[in-house]
Amino acid sequence: MSADPRRLFQEAAQLRSPLELMPRQGGLVRGVLVRVEKSGLVVTVPARRLTGGEDLRCWVSVNAMAYTFEASVIRAGVPVPDRSQDGVLLGFIDRFVEAGPSASGGGGRLVELVPPSGQPVSLLVEPARLLHLAVDGASFSLPAGAKLVWVEQGRVTLRLGVPGREPVMVSGRVRTLASTDQQLLYDLQFEGVEDPVAHRFVVDALASTL
């Protein structure tokens, strides 16, 4: 039975669950879900870093399960009486899917590709395969017929997470791409590390389990 998005959003609002919001142009913004309205979701974000009309990919965790969806910023500067920060109203909720156990909730590990649109692709679930992960880069394979294909020198965004820690986002550049009849083999160099300490901790923890 599929999850009821509105029920989950209402539960997340009661728990003041954190959200991760990624605009299409990149750069992770963390917020808190505080209210569910008929027109959408009210979220507080630091320093009002989102503006009206922006399209976002979003993640929220409820009861140790992570969910992802797409949304647009309908309005910024929404009054939030119980918060010192201004809020934003998210609407046009779409592509709500269960993404699996929440890393921050203790359920599991995350290594996933985050495309500009569409669902993330886990590198820990076949037919994808994570071949190598280090602080400075990663290598992985996808089936030759995969819908998502990056070219050499193309930019790739990954989301990494381990139990008990907030997930981290990192961008990379495709150093090399090799293809066979059955697989596409990618080698990435990480270039967009926002928090080096958190990044190293999560990468080291993930690499130790591979």
VENMOFEN-V517200 format. One record per backbone hydrogen bond with DSSP energy under -1.0 kcal/mol. CO is the residue of the C=O (numbers start at 0). NH is the residue of the N-H. Records with the same first field share a line. If there is no record, write none. Layout:
CO=NH + NH
//
This chain:
3=7
4=8
5=9
6=10
7=11
8=12
9=13
10=14
11=16
16=32
18=30
19=58
20=28
21=56
22=25
28=20
30=18
31=43
34=41
39=36
40=89
41=33 + 34
42=87
43=31
44=47
50=53
53=72
54=23
55=70
56=21
57=68
58=19
59=66
61=64
63=101
64=61
65=98
66=59
67=96
68=57
69=93
70=55
71=90
72=52
74=88
77=86
79=82
85=44
86=76 + 77
87=42
88=73 + 74
89=40
90=71
93=69
96=67
99=65
101=106
102=105 + 163
109=160
110=122
111=158
112=120
120=112
122=129
124=127
128=140
131=138
135=189
136=133
137=187
138=130 + 131
139=185
140=128
141=183
142=145
150=153
153=173
155=171
156=113
157=169
158=111
159=167
160=109
161=164
167=159
169=157
170=190 + 191
171=155
172=188
173=152
175=186
177=184
181=143
182=179
183=141
184=177
185=139
186=174 + 175
188=172
194=198
195=199
196=200
197=201
198=202
199=203
200=204
201=205
202=206
203=207
205=208
//
